[in-house]
Amino acid sequence: MSGFRIGSNLAHIAESGPPPLGLHILMGQDAPVKVANMLAGLEHNAIAPIEMICRRN
């Protein structure tokens, strides 16, 4: 997973909590489970990020 700084970001969130606004708001209360599943998929090369486009209407 070159190019990803997931570990340092997770350590910062663990220390100070999530930011007031962020993806966790959109993902709901089970955001940690969803993120953990995503990270497991990335670590096992089961998924690969291609492109993400977010738009607020």
N, C-alpha and C positions, 0 to 999 in steps of 0.2 A: 504494500500500500504506500508506495513512495508518493510524496507530495501531500500526504495527509498528516495533520498534527492533532489527531484525535486524542491521544493520551494527555497531552498538555492541556488541551481544552477541558477534558473531563476532570482533570485534577483541579483546575481553576473553579469549575462549577461546583465540585464537591466542597471546596473551601468556602466559597462565597455565595453559593446558591445560584439558581438560574437568573438571567437578566429579566427585568420587568416585562419586556416585550421580546418575543422570539418564537421560534418554530414550535416550542412546547405548548404555546397557547393554542395553536391550530391543531396540534396532534391530540390534545386532551390529556386526561389524567393518566392514561396508560402510555404516555410518551416514553418513559424510561424502558418499558418492555419493548416497544417498537424500535427504539434506538439500539437496544441490546441485540435484538434479532438482526438488525441491519449490520451492526458491527461484526457479528458472528458470520454472517454471509460474506462480508468483505474479507475477513481473515481466512476463510476457507475457500476463497476464490469462487464461491457459488454465485456471487453477483459482482458487477463492476459498474461504478458510476460512469455514465455517459454524458448526460446533460440534464440539468434541472432548470426549468423556467417557472418562476412563481409570479403570479399576477393577482393583485387585489382589485376587486371590482367595486 
